[in-house]
Amino acid sequence: MARRIGSRYTAHQILGRGSAGTVWLGEGPDGPVAIKLLREDLSSDQELVGRFVQERTALLGLEHPHVVSVRDLVVDGNDLALVMDLVRGTDLRTRLDRDRRLAPEAAVAIAADVADGLAAAHAAGVVHRDVKPENVLLDMQGPLGPGGSHRALLTDFGVAKLIDTPRRTRATKIIGTPDYLAPEIVEGLPPRASVDIYALATVLYELLAGFTPFGGGHPGAVLRRHVTETVVPLPGIPDELWQLLVQCLAKAPASRLRASELGARLRELLPMLEGMPPLDVDEPETEPAEEAADDTPQSAPPPAAGKPVRRRGAVPLVPGARPADSNRDTHTSMRVPAPDELAGGARGTARAPRAAGSPRPGSARNRAVTRRRRLALAVAAVVLAAAGVGTWLAAADDDTAPPQDSGNSAPATP
């Protein structure tokens, strides 16, 4: 059913839902548009509406081939909406759900597009603050890029900042998606451009591996890993690409590249990635090893035929999220962990990707294999020990046995 949005736009059908609102296919004076209608509780917040209007100039002025442009901002009664360019395609999360991981050339090309979009935003003084696959759209109508990739555009600029108003959140709150949050946000520092670089490096890691480097399990555990753990190498990718990922996933914001540098470096790597197949690595178990009992299976049963696979980074964290939504609710608000909470349970290194079929170190399967090996070694030791004792006893019996009477010896002389 069609509905009017302000005096210039008509929304016809829902394209997807997110944590901040609902995206509609709409029509405006200049043709088809996408209309993001923010949640009613947001539109009723007068402080947020005022901030929304203040951000109008920055959002409307952000134009780039790899950014979904905002054409208009509508404040009309209970309606608070962003009118954006309509991208004919899908989002990167949907692509990941279908393919699990991408070939390195396509993954790097998509990340380079997003980095170019971020560079334009950062130059205009705008920090995205919620870079994730759900907020990357793929233009299916444009020409194909390296590795058969579609042109990537970053969307939802300003939404996280609009939601994160002083009245709605306190300094002790975190706004964002746990899998992609930079360590400085977890520690309560204000977000700067470097948080987008960290999030984009996390997205690139996910495109290559099929899972995020620090995700899985309870959101609080994910936040702690961002601060306390280091990422381990992905097997099978060139060292130059890995070093680039490591630099952009650095805990210290100053150590990360700027968006323009990252985009240029990624494009330089494309020739060496040509023809390389997707990586063959297994996803670590969803729950951290320390949170599961020794005898509890770590891996979930396979999904029923025809059902989509729910992977890390797409886990609903907002109450009432619907798994069928194309733009999944992964945006959440959490308390900033205290320093002792961040220090607790640190393992030093994130759960390592591994060759397909091999158990992850620290997992229940790995512990079971280790126990069996230890038991086998113990049994072998007992057998060897028993054999050694038997040999020693036999030798001792030979040394202490009385001389045998052959029947030819002379009687003892008294």
Secondary structure, DSSP 4 states (H G I P E B T S, - for coil): --EEETTTEEEEEEEEE-SSEEEEEEEETTEEEEEEEE-HHHHT-HHHHHHHHHTHHHHHT---TTB--EEEEEEETTEEEEEEPPPSEEEHHHHHHHHSS--HHHHHHHHHHHHHHHHHHHHTT------SGGGEEEESSS---GGGPPEEEE--TTHHHHH--TTT--TTEEEE-GGG--HHHHTTPPP-HHHHHHHHHHHHHHHHHSS-SS--S-HHHHHHHHHH-B--PPTTS-HHHHHHHHHHT-SSGGGSPPHHHHHHHHHHHHHHHTTPPPP-EEPPPSS-GGGS-TTS--SPPPPPTTPPP--TT----STT--TT-SS----EEEEPPPHHHHHTT--SBPPPPEETTPPPTTSHHHHHHHHHHHHHHHHHHHHHHHHHHHHHHHHHHHHHSPPP--S-SPPPP-
